[in-house]
Amino acid sequence: MINDAGTPNSEYWKCVDDLNLGENRPIDSLSSMQGELDSLQSWSDRNHMLLNPKKCLVMQICFMRRPPPAPVLTLGGKVLTVVTQARLLGLQIKSDLGWDAQVDSMVTKGSRRLFLLCRLRRAGLPTADLTAIYCGYVRPLLEYAAPVWNAALNNKQINRLERVQKRACRIMLGRQYVSYPDALRSLTLQPLSDRRHDLCMNFAKKVQQSPRFCSWLPPTRGEQHGRLLRNSCLYPQPKGTRRYTTSAKPTLAKLLSEDLKN
């Protein structure tokens, strides 16, 4: 029913009943987003649907030291709330494109589910079954959408995620726990950092092989200069700020190049 929902002059992304509009503009130019919202409101009226302004949020991403105020946008006559953090398809997106909130969310959810392992351990469930439950019920919370944020994590965030698995190992092994590396070998588990690397690599290969999404990757060196050289199949290394080079698409290209070199 919402396949034709969208706006002609802005970028938009849809997932079932979730619609996000975006614009990229110079700091000294006026926003055109109000016109796009008016078009969306008109589409909604024509299709006898009702938009809920209370669930619609505005986020401005600007890295100036003194960013200008976000534009005042309305939908259905209601002024939309301006936020610096919002949840989008399970990810906590912040206006500074940092991942503290996402790590907080994953650590909190994962830690809560460790209570189940404690109860099952006390009930006498075998260690192999506890490991299977951890891998299927707890660990996915710590890896959700890893290709989006993994490369941008700092050491503190990496360690926070790893500590959740370390606690899980203590619970599953009980008195047999000696050290974290020994526990990983005993339970046949990988460090979360290694698993995220593998998950990102697998995702990068799927993107590369996808007719629909391969355009996410930049042209290879051979495609850029049209010559068959030793490194023609490699992707050029991304250049720019750390915020850009550790974002998802440049990271996928870098992983694929590193894989070809090895």
N, C-alpha and C positions, 0 to 999 in steps of 0.2 A: 504493500500500500504506500510505502514511502520511497519507492524506487525513483520517482521523478522529483522528489524533494531535493532542494539544493538552491544555489544561487548562481547566476551566470557569470558574475564578475569576481568572485572570491574562491579561494580554495575551500573545499569541504570534504569531510570524511564521515562515512556512515557505517554503523554496525547495528543491525536490527532496528531498535527504536532510539538509537543514540546518534545524534547529529552534531558535528562540531564545525564551526566556521572559522576561517583564519585569513588574515591579511598581513602582508609584509610591506611596510611603507617607510620612507625616510622620516626622520624625526620632525622635520619642519613641514610636513605635508598633512593635510586633513584626512581623517579616517573616513572611509566609504562604507564602513560596516553598518551604519544605521540604515542605509538604503538596502543592503542585503537582508537585514532583519525585517524591513518592511515587505520585501519580496517574499520572504518566508512566511510572514503573517498572512499575506494575500493568498499564498498557496494553501495554507492551513484553512483559511476561510472557504476557499473554493472546494476543498475536499472534506468539509464539514468535520474538521478536527480542531481540537482546542489545545493550544500551547499553554504550558504552566510557567509563567515568568519566575516564580519562586525557585524553580529548579534550573533556571538558566543563569549562568555566571559569566563574568567578564574577567579575563586575565591578560595583563599586559606584560610582555617580556622585553625588557630594555636594560642594557648594561651600562648606561651612563651613570656617572657619579650622582647626578641630580636628575633623575628621570622626570619627565613631565607627567602631570596627572593623566590617568586613563580617561579616554573619552566617555562622556555620559551617553549610555545607550538605553533605549527603551524597547519594550516588546509588548504590544497590546496596551500601550499607554502606561505601563509600569516600568520604573527605572530598574535596571538590572544591577545586581550586587557585584561589586568589584572585589576580587579575591587574589591572594598571592599563592594559594594552594588549592588544588582541586583533584578529585578522583576521576580518572578516565580509564574505563575498562579495567579496573582493578589496580591501576598504577597511580601512585601519588605524584602528581606533576606540580612542580613549584615554579614560580616566576623566575627564579635564578637558575633553573635547570639543574639544581642539585638533587641529591638522592637521599638526604638524611631522613626525610619523612617516609620514603619507601622502605628504607632499611628498618626504621622504627616499626613500621607496620608488619613487616615480615618477621622480625624478631619477636614481636608481641604475639602474633598468631602462632608461630612455631613453638614458643615457650608454653603457651596455654595447652597445646596438644601433647606436650611431654607428660602432662598429668595422666593421660590415658596409659602411657607406657609404664608409669609408676604403678598404677592399679593392676595392670596385667602382669607385671613382674611379681607383685605380691601374691597374685593368684596362681603363680607357678607356671606361667606360659613359657615354653622353651625359648632360648635365645634366638634361634633361627626364625621363629614366628614373630618375635619382637622386632627383629631386624626387618622382616618383610612389612610389618605394619608401619615402622618408621619410614621406610622407603616409599610406601604408597600413601601415607597419611600425613606425615610431618614434613619430610624433605621437599616435596613439591611446593610448599608454601615459601621455602627459602630460595627457590629458583624461578619463581614465576616471572616470565618475560625477561629472563636474564640477558638475551642479546641486546635489549634496549639500554640497560644500565650497567652491565658488568664492567666494561672498560673504564668507566668514570668513577668507580669506587676508590676511596682512599684507604690507607692501611687500617685506620680505626674502624671503618665500616666493614671491611673484609674480616677483621678479627671478631667483630660483634656477631656476624653470621656464623663464623666457624665455631664460636663458643656454644651456640645452640646445639650443633651436632656433637660437640664434645660432651655436653651435659647428657645428651641422648645415649652416647656410648657408655657413660658411667652408669646410667640407669639400666641399660640392657645387660651389661656385664656384671654389675654388682661388685662383689668382693674380688672378682677376677680382674677387675680393671687395674692396670699398672701405669700405663701412659697412653696418651692420645695416639701416637704412631702405632704402638702395639695393638691398641684397640681397633684401629682401622684395618690392620692386617688380619686380626682375629675375626672381625665381622665382615671382611671382604668389602670394605667401603673405601671410597676415594675422599680426599679432602674436598670440601665444597668448591674451593677455588679451581681445582682440577676439573671437577664435573662441569662447572660453568664454562670453562674453556672449551670442553668437548661439546657442550650444548650449543655454544656460539658457533663453533666450527661446523657442526652438522647443519645448523640453520643457514650459515653462509653458503654451504654447498647446495642446499635446497633452493636458495634464492638464485644462485648462479645457473641452476638447471631449469628454472621456472620461466616459461615464455612470457608470463604476465609480469613477474617482478624482477627479472634480470636487469631491467633498466635502473634499478636502485643502485647498481654498481657502476663505477665510472668506466670509461673505455680502457682496455688494456693498453700497454705501451705499443704493442704492434698495431692495434686499431688506431692509435693516435698518429703514428708517423708512417704507417703503411709499409714497414719493412720487416722482414723476417730475421730477427736477431735472437741471440741466446735468451734474452729476457723479455721477448715479445709477449709472452703469455702472462707476465706479471702486471699487477695493477700499480699505478704510480702511488707513491707514498703521499698521504694527505698532508697539506700544509695549512697552517692557521693557528688559532688559539688552542689551548689544551681543551677547552670546552667543546670545540669543534672536532678535533682529532680523536677524542675519546667518545664521541657520539656514535650511534649505531652504524650508519652506513659506511663511514670511513673505517671503522673497526672491522666490519665484515670484509672489506677489500684487503685490509692489512693481513687478516687471518688467512685468506686464500693465497696471498702472495707468499707468506711464510710457509704454508703447507707445500706449495710447489717447490720452494727452495730446498725443503727437507726431503 
